[in-house]
Amino acid sequence: MLGPLRDLPSRSVPDAALIGLAIVASAIAIQVMTDLWPLTAAYAGALLVFIAVMRAAVRRAPVDAEERLAPPDWSVTVAAIERPDVATVITERGGKVVCANTRYGEWFGFYNSPPALALDEDSQERLTRSAQEAWRTGEAVAHSLVGTNGRWHAVLRRAGRGQNHLVWEFAPVETVDLGARLVRQLDDKLGRALGAAGVQAVAVSAEGEILGANADFALRAAGDVPENLVGREFVEFLVTDDYDRIYYAREGTSGEDLRLIHLPVVDPDDPQAKGRNPPVLFLILEGGLHAGNAAALPEIESLLALLPLGLAMTDREGRFLFANKAFRRAAALDTLGEIPSFPSDLVVREDKSALADSIRRHAAGTPSSGAMPVRLQASPEEPVTLSLAGVRGLGEAAVLLSLKDTTEETRLKRQVAQATKMQAVGQLAGGVAHDFNNVLTAIIGYCDLMLLRHAPGDSDYDDIQQIRANSNRAASLTRQLLAFSRQQTLRPQIVQLPDVVAEVSALLKRLIGEKIRLEVNHDRALGAVRADPQQLEQVIVNLAVNARDAMLAKGEVGTLTISTRKITPREVRALKNEILPPGNYTALVVEDTGEGIPADSLGKIFEPFFTTKETGKGTGLGLSTVYGIVKQSDGFIFADSEVGVGTRFTVYLPVHIVMAGEAVAEVKKDVEPRAAFGGTGKILLVEDEDTVRAVAERALVRQGYTVTTAADGEEGLETVREGQEFDLVISDVVMPTMDGPAMAREIRKLRPALPVLFMSGYAEEQLRREIDIASMYFLPKPFSVAQIGEKVASVLSATRERG
């Protein structure tokens, strides 16, 4: 119907006459049938009005109405999206491909609909998320898609009249070879600009071969063209004199001496470039260079901007001309807000004058280079090295500054220095504790002997008990020193940290009081650790007591949180901690909401006798004990604190792989069986400390043993060689001339089955590793009269059972 009506104006006159005759004929028919002229007139008028209205409507209709009803012509779209460097595809909402250009077909296949392309799993997942985002928001981007034949960035957009189509554009990711780009630039405008400024430039591979050079270097070094130098050794064109000055070999030492600026060419955005040997750009300068064109400076700036080494240039007045990203990062320029005009504005007030003088000297004098330590305002406590080189022939540029970002290096140096200091202090603490244990052994032993002669109602009994109590208190301090120096006796077991925390939780609630809330959280599937459960409890108690004191000092109701976490190797690598090696760990985290630790004290908290508490409220041995126990258990401990917010201690213990036959121990207090007092037997007692020897001798004689004493290892060995028979040898470990283990080995040659009981303040586990003697027993110092009697009876009883 639309077709004939639309064509009505263009019909011929005969067609219009036919329509008119039809109207007249129909009107006559109406008149004949009705014989009513008004009705006939109304019919004819209505028919004429209808034809006029239809004609007007047809004129208003779009000319391309029929074309709208026709399907779209995608060939036009294909021609529009055809590009040689981008793959483009259009899909419907259901994912069907409706149109794609040639490049898409070559890279992915015409019938492969995204995101189901030949990509790795991660890339497909990201592309799927980007498609969902594009349908939702209208546009999305997916970066670094990795496929079997390349890498791409994808841009997705909704399109179409009803926004029912998605346009996908895949652009390949180009791998930038800075070395090859540098070689091309040296043979192009950059090389010519450097030559115009009087600078010879050459790119050298990690093996020392020339990759490319500008024409000035080729002419000066070899009198040849740059292409003929590629592949030759760079050093063959240089010679040095007795003063290590460098000259061109072609000119000899009679020519101008040269200064080589060494610039490694590394892509800072390529993580795989780290660790590889990059090519090197050498800029060769000499004292007689003429003043060059200032137009060379932008070329130099663009080149140096690519380098990861922190580089900047100043003019002859010492003002900054430019600084690359690495220099800005190392000097913390971005944190200063406004970039300063002079390099001296970057350093502390004490270093400003020296730096300004050095820059003026390098700018005004003959070309030279040097370095000086400075302290930046951003980190005034850590000096850094600033290298300076006077430059000629680069227009207004006068001094090249080089600054390396040493933040990480400084942090590692500080950690190594701290570890070294802690090790030295630990050795000192262990030695002091060992000697002190000998003194305490004598004091406690004599107190025990005196108590045997005084009844509880005696006037001296309470005084002796007070002396003994204070001696035991002093012995606990020596145990803490030995724990810090990692020389205390440990009895490691395979345990689960949650069991240790549960065992000590009841005690912690009493220790921290009602004002502090205790929260305990545990991860699932924690790995077992190998450690002494009693010592781990000591770690938790010490950390909890410190946390309690910090929260009470803050004066608020606080929360103590103890949690255990599973740490995987991936999480360890994410920490980027050079001290903690990758591996599986079970972590114990003790966190409080106290007043925090100041930054200047955080590095000292594990040192013995260091405390932030008021005088008389802390010995300073709590955290040093924790440190020693953790390190002796092959673990690591770190502290993080923010003043006014709180402190978090994290202990990392390596997961122990439970072998067949091993079992995780139940955490419970060890109660050693008490051997019966008294006995018979002959004992050789070897001890160089007179007081300790006397106490031990009297204690054993009172038990009924026959005791022979010796003041050192040589005397004890000679006693055995004389033919005397003994049931047990009791010996100190550290003695002059011949120590206890050496004496024991010689005695075993004469009496192979003779048991040996060593007395020492050092760790039993450490001594067993160092001594490694069969039938060896251990008695830690300080000991009481009762303890030495029980131990001797137990050893002799075990020996007789085996015999």
TISE-577706 format. One record per residue (C-alpha): x, z, y; residue in three letters. Coordinates in pm, whole numbers, padded with zeros to 5 digits, always signed. Layout:
% residues N
XZYALA ...
//
This chain:
% residues 803
+00000+00000+00000MET +00287+00092+00236LEU +00441-00252+00190GLY +00146-00477+00303PRO +00050-00250+00592LEU +00400-00236+00719ARG +00428-00612+00702ASP +00099-00666+00885LEU +00248-00743+01230PRO +00464-01012+01076SER +00181-01186+00887ARG +00088-01537+00986SER -00224-01624+01187VAL -00414-01762+00885PRO -00377-01427+00712ASP -00524-01252+01016ALA -00814-01505+01022ALA -00887-01431+00659LEU -00904-01057+00736ILE -01140-01131+01026GLY -01367-01351+00810LEU -01378-01072+00551ALA -01489-00823+00817ILE -01764-01061+00947VAL -01885-01140+00595ALA -01914-00772+00507SER -02104-00703+00831ALA -02355-00989+00757ILE -02406-00849+00408ALA -02487-00506+00549ILE -02735-00658+00797GLN -02913-00864+00527VAL -02947-00563+00299MET -03058-00309+00562THR -03194-00525+00844ASP -03058-00256+01083LEU -02843-00394+01364TRP -02716-00046+01479PRO -02588+00030+01129LEU -02419-00306+01102THR -02250-00256+01442ALA -02134+00096+01346ALA -01988-00033+01018TYR -01796-00312+01188ALA -01660-00079+01459GLY -01552+00187+01209ALA -01372-00075+01002LEU -01184-00206+01306LEU -01085+00152+01407VAL -00955+00222+01052PHE -00739-00091+01056ILE -00594+00004+01398ALA -00510+00362+01287VAL -00337+00240+00970MET -00135-00011+01166ARG -00012+00258+01408ALA +00081+00492+01119ALA +00278+00220+00949VAL +00474+00154+01269ARG +00577+00524+01290ARG +00705+00536+00927ALA +01093+00513+00886PRO +01217+00171+00811VAL +01422+00303+00512ASP +01138+00482+00333ALA +01187+00276+00025GLU +01561+00339+00027GLU +01492+00716+00032ARG +01313+00692-00292LEU +01604+00506-00449ALA +01889+00703-00630PRO +02209+00776-00425PRO +02489+00523-00428ASP +02795+00734-00542TRP +03033+00440-00503SER +03038+00505-00129VAL +03128+00873-00192THR +03405+00776-00434VAL +03555+00550-00169ALA +03538+00835+00084ALA +03713+01093-00139ILE +03980+00862-00277GLU +04316+01023-00187ARG +04655+00986-00353PRO +04767+01349-00312ASP +04446+01548-00375VAL +04221+01553-00681ALA +03854+01571-00577THR +03546+01615-00795VAL +03178+01678-00713ILE +02959+01874-00954THR +02593+01966-00970GLU +02473+02324-00984ARG +02461+02299-01361GLY +02829+02203-01370GLY +02786+01832-01451LYS +03043+01598-01293VAL +02866+01344-01072VAL +03163+01197-00890CYS +03544+01219-00906ALA +03837+01031-00756ASN +04117+00860-00944THR +04367+01145-00904ARG +04125+01392-01062TYR +04090+01168-01364GLY +04468+01137-01402GLU +04535+01513-01371TRP +04233+01666-01546PHE +04022+01389-01705GLY +03701+01242-01561PHE +03474+01414-01813TYR +03626+01763-01780ASN +03411+01974-01553SER +03573+02263-01362PRO +03644+02543-01412PRO +03690+02442-01779ALA +04021+02267-01712LEU +04362+02274-01882ALA +04467+02599-01707LEU +04596+02929-01835ASP +04352+03213-01893GLU +04419+03396-01567ASP +04387+03075-01362SER +04056+02983-01527GLN +03922+03330-01458GLU +04019+03312-01089ARG +03875+02961-01057LEU +03547+03080-01211THR +03527+03367-00960ARG +03600+03125-00676SER +03316+02895-00793ALA +03075+03188-00793GLN +03188+03284-00445GLU +03148+02924-00322ALA +02790+02902-00449TRP +02720+03237-00283ARG +02898+03199+00054THR +02950+02826+00083GLY +03330+02815+00053GLU +03611+02968-00154ALA +03982+02924-00227VAL +04185+02974-00547ALA +04564+02988-00513HIS +04843+02922-00762SER +04647+02779-01053LEU +04884+02720-01344VAL +04812+02430-01578GLY +04986+02247-01857THR +05115+01979-01622ASN +05150+02151-01284GLY +05036+02411-01033ARG +04755+02369-00780TRP +04567+02531-00493HIS +04190+02471-00506ALA +03939+02462-00217VAL +03567+02472-00305LEU +03275+02385-00070ARG +02899+02354-00112ARG +02757+02019+00006ALA +02456+01790-00015GLY +02114+01782+00148ARG +01992+02080-00052GLY +02337+02240-00085GLN +02306+02167-00458ASN +02651+02016-00507HIS +02999+02168-00514LEU +03306+01978-00391VAL +03633+02079-00561TRP +03967+01977-00408GLU +04290+02041-00601PHE +04618+02009-00406ALA +04947+02033-00598PRO +05185+02321-00519VAL +05522+02181-00430GLU +05835+02363-00546THR +06066+02377-00248VAL +06433+02327-00328ASP +06601+02473-00021LEU +06940+02355-00142GLY +06828+01993-00170ALA +06646+02015+00161ARG +06957+02154+00325LEU +07168+01868+00189VAL +06923+01613+00328ARG +06918+01785+00668GLN +07297+01790+00686LEU +07292+01413+00649ASP +07018+01383+00910ASP +06935+01531+01250LYS +07053+01885+01176LEU +07397+01761+01068GLY +07427+01541+01376ARG +07311+01826+01604ALA +07572+02059+01455LEU +07836+01792+01494GLY +07740+01739+01857ALA +07787+02113+01907ALA +08133+02097+01748GLY +08034+02270+01424VAL +08134+02140+01082GLN +07883+02223+00810ALA +07907+02190+00432VAL +07675+02294+00150ALA +07855+02429-00158VAL +07713+02505-00503SER +07758+02838-00681ALA +08040+02673-00880GLU +08226+02580-00560GLY +08147+02208-00561GLU +08040+02028-00243ILE +07670+01933-00246LEU +07663+01772+00099GLY +07820+01788+00444ALA +07776+01657+00794ASN +07992+01373+00922ALA +08212+01602+01134ASP +08325+01798+00827PHE +08393+01480+00630ALA +08608+01336+00909LEU +08799+01655+00982ARG +08850+01763+00620ALA +08911+01427+00448ALA +08886+01144+00701GLY +08605+01003+00488ASP +08226+00974+00479VAL +08013+01264+00350PRO +07892+01080+00037GLU +08246+01056-00099ASN +08290+01437-00091LEU +07999+01526-00319VAL +08117+01692-00641GLY +08466+01777-00516ARG +08597+02134-00491GLU +08538+02285-00147PHE +08855+02494-00153VAL +09079+02189-00199GLU +09020+02102+00166PHE +09138+02444+00294LEU +09468+02631+00306VAL +09570+02976+00428THR +09884+03113+00584ASP +10059+03446+00529ASP +09813+03616+00763TYR +09510+03492+00565ASP +09412+03254+00844ARG +09226+02946+00724ILE +09313+02585+00815TYR +09212+02240+00701TYR +09457+02127+00432ALA +09471+01782+00595ARG +09593+01931+00926GLU +09804+02214+00784GLY +09888+02536+00961THR +09973+02342+01277SER +09601+02275+01331GLY +09336+02506+01468GLU +09258+02810+01258ASP +08904+02819+01128LEU +08632+03076+01094ARG +08384+03032+00810LEU +08031+03169+00838ILE +07893+03218+00486HIS +07513+03178+00456LEU +07349+03196+00108PRO +07049+02963+00086VAL +06778+03161-00097VAL +06402+03111-00073ASP +06272+03457+00024PRO +05921+03370-00101ASP +06037+03270-00450ASP +06061+03582-00672PRO +06240+03382-00941GLN +06519+03293-00698ALA +06647+03651-00708LYS +06927+03695-00955GLY +07029+03328-00950ARG +07344+03206-00782ASN +07219+03015-00478PRO +07401+02736-00295PRO +07590+02839+00017VAL +07603+02686+00363LEU +07940+02720+00537PHE +07945+02681+00915LEU +08305+02615+01019ILE +08402+02715+01372LEU +08732+02705+01554GLU +08869+02846+01879GLY +08910+02511+02057GLY +08551+02398+02021LEU +08398+02252+02335HIS +08079+02373+02492ALA +07802+02203+02304GLY +07452+02092+02386ASN +07187+02361+02405ALA +06960+02133+02205ALA +07150+02239+01893ALA +07011+02594+01916LEU +06658+02516+01786PRO +06810+02341+01485GLU +07031+02643+01411ILE +06736+02877+01463GLU +06518+02684+01216SER +06799+02690+00962LEU +06876+03060+00994LEU +06506+03148+00984ALA +06501+03040+00617LEU +06775+03277+00511LEU +06704+03623+00365PRO +07007+03770+00544LEU +06914+03942+00870GLY +07055+03719+01147LEU +07007+03714+01523ALA +07177+03550+01822MET +07240+03667+02176THR +07345+03473+02482ASP +07661+03544+02676ARG +07487+03821+02867GLU +07390+03997+02547GLY +07017+03907+02555ARG +06834+03820+02238PHE +06785+03446+02186LEU +06610+03481+01851PHE +06600+03692+01533ALA +06484+03579+01191ASN +06232+03767+00978LYS +06495+03947+00772ALA +06661+04083+01089PHE +06326+04193+01231ARG +06244+04370+00907ARG +06583+04540+00878ALA +06578+04652+01243ALA +06209+04750+01227ALA +06140+04530+01530LEU +05773+04493+01438ASP +05719+04869+01465THR +05848+04880+01822LEU +05553+04687+01961GLY +05732+04488+02231GLU +06054+04315+02123ILE +06346+04453+02330PRO +06559+04227+02544SER +06897+04358+02430PHE +07030+04462+02087PRO +07146+04791+02236SER +06779+04884+02281ASP +06746+04900+01902LEU +06995+05184+01853VAL +07001+05550+01950VAL +07127+05652+02290ARG +07470+05758+02165GLU +07540+05409+02021ASP +07405+05196+02307LYS +07725+05178+02512SER +07952+05098+02216ALA +07722+04819+02092LEU +07684+04662+02436ALA +08064+04665+02488ASP +08122+04510+02147SER +07875+04227+02217ILE +08035+04151+02555ARG +08381+04152+02397ARG +08281+03905+02125HIS +08101+03686+02379ALA +08387+03667+02629ALA +08696+03664+02408GLY +08832+03424+02151THR +08613+03360+01848PRO +08634+03662+01621SER +08421+03872+01392SER +08385+04240+01316GLY +08148+04513+01208ALA +08045+04852+01341MET +07819+05133+01214PRO +07510+05198+01428VAL +07204+05418+01402ARG +06873+05244+01460LEU +06596+05414+01651GLN +06364+05346+01357ALA +06587+05551+01121SER +06839+05754+01325PRO +06951+05961+01024GLU +07081+05661+00826GLU +07371+05459+00977PRO +07369+05086+00905VAL +07639+04822+00941THR +07597+04559+01212LEU +07827+04257+01183SER +07916+04057+01495LEU +08077+03714+01527ALA +08166+03535+01847GLY +08034+03177+01840VAL +08138+02873+02045ARG +07979+02534+02078GLY +07616+02642+02030LEU +07499+02608+02387GLY +07408+02947+02533GLU +07451+03128+02204ALA +07747+03360+02220ALA +07726+03623+01947VAL +07583+03605+01595LEU +07451+03942+01470LEU +07402+04022+01104SER +07207+04322+00979LEU +07122+04396+00620LYS +06810+04590+00518ASP +06972+04887+00342THR +06663+05108+00313THR +06643+05083-00066GLU +07020+05106-00105GLU +07030+05417+00114THR +06749+05577-00084ARG +06932+05516-00410LEU +07257+05652-00266LYS +07074+05966-00154ARG +06923+06011-00501GLN +07260+05962-00670VAL +07425+06206-00430ALA +07147+06457-00493GLN +07182+06417-00870ALA +07560+06457-00847THR +07526+06767-00634LYS +07268+06913-00871MET +07497+06848-01167GLN +07791+07020-00995ALA +07577+07316-00894VAL +07440+07331-01249GLY +07788+07351-01398GLN +07877+07628-01154LEU +07553+07813-01228ALA +07613+07783-01603GLY +07963+07926-01573GLY +07847+08214-01355VAL +07560+08289-01592ALA +07793+08288-01894HIS +08031+08539-01738ASP +07744+08749-01608PHE +07589+08758-01956ASN +07906+08922-02089ASN +07875+09195-01826VAL +07504+09243-01897LEU +07569+09258-02271THR +07803+09552-02215ALA +07562+09730-01977ILE +07259+09687-02205ILE +07464+09785-02513GLY +07596+10106-02360TYR +07245+10194-02240CYS +07116+10150-02596ASP +07395+10370-02733LEU +07321+10639-02474MET +06949+10625-02553LEU +07031+10704-02914LEU +07170+11039-02795ARG +06890+11122-02547HIS +06531+11203-02632ALA +06243+11086-02409PRO +06212+11430-02255GLY +06581+11445-02157ASP +06663+11448-01785SER +06890+11142-01821ASP +06653+10941-02038TYR +06451+10793-01749ASP +06766+10701-01556ASP +06911+10520-01855ILE +06582+10335-01908GLN +06584+10233-01540GLN +06937+10096-01575ILE +06835+09906-01888ARG +06522+09765-01719ALA +06722+09638-01420ASN +06976+09487-01658SER +06701+09300-01839ASN +06572+09180-01502ARG +06918+09051-01422ALA +06930+08885-01764ALA +06611+08697-01679SER +06783+08562-01366LEU +07075+08439-01576THR +06830+08267-01809ARG +06687+08085-01509GLN +07037+07982-01404LEU +07104+07855-01755LEU +06772+07670-01747ALA +06874+07500-01423PHE +07213+07406-01566SER +07038+07282-01884ARG +07231+07524-02102GLN +06957+07758-02219GLN +06847+07773-02580THR +06553+07543-02655LEU +06348+07525-02973ARG +06189+07182-02942PRO +05872+07098-03132GLN +05636+06801-03138ILE +05346+06914-02919VAL +05056+06778-02717GLN +05064+06866-02348LEU +04690+06952-02332PRO +04749+07219-02598ASP +05027+07371-02388VAL +04807+07368-02077VAL +04517+07526-02268ALA +04744+07802-02399GLU +04857+07902-02053VAL +04528+07847-01863SER +04402+08204-01909ALA +04726+08343-01768LEU +04711+08100-01475LEU +04363+08215-01373LYS +04492+08572-01345ARG +04804+08462-01157LEU +04640+08246-00891ILE +04355+08487-00815GLY +03991+08435-00729GLU +04043+08252-00399LYS +04199+07951-00570ILE +03998+07721-00796ARG +04170+07585-01107LEU +04081+07234-01225GLU +04216+07087-01548VAL +04188+06717-01639ASN +04328+06529-01937HIS +04358+06160-02017ASP +04262+06033-02357ARG +04499+05912-02628ALA +04800+06097-02491LEU +05127+06059-02676GLY +05296+06362-02827ALA +05618+06493-02671VAL +05915+06678-02817ARG +05988+06992-02618ALA +05996+07369-02637ASP +05633+07480-02582PRO +05737+07819-02443GLN +05965+07651-02190GLN +05688+07406-02095LEU +05462+07703-02033GLU +05734+07842-01807GLN +05735+07511-01618VAL +05358+07524-01565ILE +05361+07890-01461VAL +05644+07841-01209ASN +05475+07537-01052LEU +05141+07719-01040ALA +05290+08028-00874VAL +05459+07814-00609ASN +05130+07630-00550ALA +04945+07961-00518ARG +05190+08090-00258ASP +05165+07765-00060ALA +04784+07778-00052MET +04773+08148+00038LEU +05023+08085+00318ALA +04786+07821+00454LYS +04513+08085+00468GLY +04240+07873+00308GLU +04055+07861-00021VAL +04248+07603-00220GLY +04236+07405-00540THR +04507+07390-00804LEU +04472+07078-01018THR +04660+07043-01346ILE +04622+06711-01522SER +04789+06514-01797THR +04817+06137-01779ARG +04917+05852-02005LYS +05189+05640-01842ILE +05259+05291-01978THR +05574+05082-01916PRO +05373+04858-01682ARG +05277+05160-01469GLU +05641+05273-01464VAL +05752+04932-01335ARG +05477+04944-01072ALA +05624+05272-00941LEU +05948+05082-00858LYS +06147+05397-00922ASN +06512+05327-01004GLU +06555+05672-01163ILE +06268+05648-01414LEU +06346+05396-01692PRO +06054+05190-01828PRO +05888+05339-02133GLY +05588+05535-02256ASN +05548+05878-02098TYR +05305+06165-02097THR +05290+06303-01744ALA +05206+06656-01634LEU +05075+06660-01275VAL +05044+06987-01082VAL +04881+06937-00743GLU +04778+07184-00475ASP +04608+07181-00136THR +04863+07407+00030GLY +05063+07376+00349GLU +05304+07118+00204GLY +05683+07093+00216ILE +05865+06958+00525PRO +06046+06629+00472ALA +06387+06780+00554ASP +06339+07041+00278SER +06192+06816+00009LEU +06533+06701-00115GLY +06660+07058-00158LYS +06373+07228-00341ILE +06535+07203-00687PHE +06860+07361-00575GLU +06914+07720-00697PRO +06850+07996-00444PHE +06684+07754-00199PHE +06343+07877-00092THR +06103+07818+00198THR +05940+08158+00149LYS +05999+08459+00368GLU +06294+08685+00299THR +06230+08906-00001GLY +05942+08695-00137LYS +06129+08450-00352GLY +06454+08420-00547THR +06477+08041-00511GLY +06517+08000-00887LEU +06163+07898-00983GLY +06189+07525-00918LEU +06553+07512-01027SER +06442+07656-01361THR +06170+07393-01383VAL +06421+07120-01306TYR +06661+07238-01576GLY +06393+07270-01844ILE +06256+06923-01770VAL +06599+06758-01768LYS +06707+06935-02087GLN +06385+06802-02247SER +06496+06446-02151ASP +06225+06431-01886GLY +06201+06359-01515PHE +06035+06548-01230ILE +05940+06419-00884PHE +05780+06590-00587ALA +05556+06432-00323ASP +05433+06635-00030SER +05256+06595+00301GLU +05265+06879+00551VAL +04921+07028+00598GLY +04771+06835+00305VAL +04943+06957-00011GLY +05213+06898-00271THR +05214+06715-00603ARG +05474+06767-00877PHE +05482+06506-01154THR +05673+06571-01477VAL +05738+06267-01698TYR +05815+06348-02062LEU +05898+06060-02298PRO +05646+06002-02574VAL +05785+06102-02913HIS +05708+05860-03195ILE +05584+06079-03480VAL +05756+05969-03800MET +05622+06004-04151ALA +05631+06367-04256GLY +05634+06503-03899GLU +05341+06697-03766ALA +05234+06807-03422VAL +05296+07178-03397ALA +05034+07428-03294GLU +05128+07595-02970VAL +05172+07963-03035LYS +05422+08229-02950LYS +05713+08256-03189ASP +05749+08599-03343VAL +06076+08628-03527GLU +06068+08851-03832PRO +06249+09176-03777ARG +06518+09242-04034ALA +06563+09590-04170ALA +06822+09808-04000PHE +07127+09918-04185GLY +07335+09750-04446GLY +07669+09725-04609THR +07936+09465-04569GLY +08266+09386-04406LYS +08255+09213-04072ILE +08527+09049-03863LEU +08435+09081-03494LEU +08626+08846-03258VAL +08557+08889-02884GLU +08796+08861-02587ASP +08582+09079-02356GLU +08684+09441-02430ASP +08353+09597-02325THR +08142+09353-02529VAL +08367+09399-02832ARG +08346+09775-02806ALA +07966+09778-02776VAL +07918+09538-03068ALA +08164+09736-03285GLU +07993+10068-03222ARG +07647+09917-03281ALA +07751+09768-03618LEU +07941+10076-03732VAL +07630+10287-03666ARG +07439+10046-03893GLN +07681+10116-04178GLY +07903+09808-04162TYR +08280+09809-04191THR +08407+09631-03877VAL +08750+09481-03807THR +08804+09364-03450THR +09021+09092-03296ALA +09079+09013-02926ALA +09109+08635-02961ASP +09084+08349-03208GLY +09449+08355-03315GLU +09432+08725-03401GLU +09111+08674-03595GLY +09260+08384-03794LEU +09574+08585-03871GLU +09356+08871-04001THR +09194+08635-04253VAL +09527+08484-04351ARG +09657+08831-04436GLU +09412+08830-04724GLY +09139+09063-04602GLN +08795+08988-04742GLU +08493+08967-04512PHE +08123+08904-04563ASP +08065+08771-04208LEU +08260+08658-03903VAL +08108+08733-03562ILE +08283+08546-03282SER +08249+08457-02918ASP +08255+08083-02844VAL +08473+08058-02532VAL +08802+08247-02564MET +09158+08187-02437PRO +09426+08016-02651THR +09200+07949-02951MET +08824+07938-02905ASP +08567+08046-03161GLY +08484+07703-03315PRO +08853+07618-03365ALA +08912+07954-03532MET +08606+07907-03752ALA +08725+07567-03874ARG +09064+07712-03972GLU +08899+08008-04146ILE +08673+07771-04341ARG +08984+07605-04485LYS +09073+07945-04633LEU +08720+08077-04702ARG +08480+07777-04724PRO +08168+07985-04791ALA +08225+08251-04523LEU +07927+08251-04276PRO +07993+08257-03900VAL +07773+08413-03634LEU +07854+08287-03281PHE +07772+08491-02971MET +07731+08295-02647SER +07535+08265-02328GLY +07524+07887-02361TYR +07247+07686-02525ALA +07223+07705-02902GLU +07124+07337-02932GLU +07418+07229-02717GLN +07660+07442-02920LEU +07529+07307-03250ARG +07589+06950-03131ARG +07943+07033-03018GLU +08049+07261-03304ILE +07867+07114-03608ASP +07979+07372-03869ILE +07780+07447-04183ALA +07639+07799-04234SER +07661+07864-03861MET +07430+08115-03690TYR +07373+08197-03326PHE +07309+08514-03122LEU +07235+08456-02751PRO +07385+08685-02488LYS +07296+08931-02353PRO +07180+09117-02663PHE +07087+09476-02733SER +07217+09708-03004VAL +06898+09655-03200ALA +06916+09274-03169GLN +07272+09244-03300ILE +07185+09477-03589GLY +06875+09274-03679GLU +07063+08943-03657LYS +07355+09058-03876VAL +07118+09199-04137ALA +06920+08873-04137SER +07233+08654-04177VAL +07377+08865-04461LEU +07041+08872-04636SER +07008+08492-04615ALA +07367+08444-04736THR +07315+08670-05039ARG +06995+08488-05131GLU +07175+08153-05132ARG +07470+08299-05320GLY 
//
